[in-house]
Amino acid sequence: MIKENVQKVLSELPEGVELEAAVKSRTTEEIIEAINAGVRIIGENYVQEAERAFEVIGNRARRHFIGHLQKNKIKKAVKIFDMIETIDSIEMAQQIDKVCSEENKLMQVLIEINSGTEKQKFGVLPEDTENLIIGLSSLDTVKVMGLMTMGPITGDAEGARPYFITTKRLFDSLRKANIPNVDMKYLSMGMSNSYKVAIEEGANIIRIGTKIFGERLK
Ligand SMILES: *Cc1c(COP(=O)(O)O)cnc(C)c1O
């Protein structure tokens, strides 16, 4: 099943769009099945869960963090991930930078956009994003590589479209701004129920869980 699901999604992707498997609560065996079927990016929400899975997976896939990063997990996260997609404050980025300097590592990051301007949601507001990125651009070991958004839970794909449009506009304007040490390359948006719309609106990384692995039990 996983194999067929991955191959189906991959066959639908236009050139230049990458599939990231969102693997929260999946077993290592399931994750390996997805990798064997052609998944090249693994998205993990939990640092501890990721640590266990990565021991087995090794570097057969790129490792992205897509959850909310708690302060006390930053050190571990820096060690095991290739990219952190959920940066939304200068403080978080500074702590990552500090650990990266100690570890002699460069961390690629995406800025998480609160594209629905929802209260009590993670992510930076669209209007605050450029300032945040300018602040980040002076860090030596953290490199901004693009934007990520979830958008409000709307239940259907068309409901998500306005938030994808907002995020793509922001992405384009930041790319034009040409901020030093910033490479606006990746736009990570779209999940199982919305990825087709996300691709239409310019996503080049889509994050898929349910459609690959089936409904989550927990
Ligand atoms: C779980 C998750 C996804 C994938 O959601 P599905 O609806 O299962 O495809 C994508 N992005 C993030 C940040 C997630 O936590």
The ligand as an SDF file (V2000), in Angstrom:
LIG
                    3D

 15 15  0  0  0  0  0  0  0  0999 V2000
    1.0910   15.8490    9.9090 C   0  0  0  0  0  0  0  0  0  0  0  0
    1.6520   16.9700    9.1380 C   0  0  0  0  0  0  0  0  0  0  0  0
    1.5540   17.0220    7.7340 C   0  0  0  0  0  0  0  0  0  0  0  0
    0.8560   15.9690    6.9070 C   0  0  0  0  0  0  0  0  0  0  0  0
   -0.5090   15.9000    7.1960 O   0  0  0  0  0  0  0  0  0  0  0  0
   -1.4550   14.8500    6.4160 P   0  0  0  0  0  0  0  0  0  0  0  0
   -2.7910   15.4990    6.4530 O   0  0  0  0  0  0  0  0  0  0  0  0
   -1.4070   13.5930    7.2030 O   0  0  0  0  0  0  0  0  0  0  0  0
   -0.9350   14.6840    5.0510 O   0  0  0  0  0  0  0  0  0  0  0  0
    2.1460   18.0930    7.0910 C   0  0  0  0  0  0  0  0  0  0  0  0
    2.7850   19.0690    7.7570 N   0  0  0  0  0  0  0  0  0  0  0  0
    2.8930   19.0630    9.1020 C   0  0  0  0  0  0  0  0  0  0  0  0
    3.6210   20.1700    9.7690 C   0  0  0  0  0  0  0  0  0  0  0  0
    2.3300   18.0190    9.8270 C   0  0  0  0  0  0  0  0  0  0  0  0
    2.4460   18.0290   11.1660 O   0  0  0  0  0  0  0  0  0  0  0  0
  1  2  1  0
  2  3  1  0
  2 14  2  0
  3  4  1  0
  3 10  2  0
  4  5  1  0
  5  6  1  0
  6  7  2  0
  6  8  1  0
  6  9  1  0
 10 11  1  0
 11 12  2  0
 12 13  1  0
 12 14  1  0
 14 15  1  0
M  END
$$$$
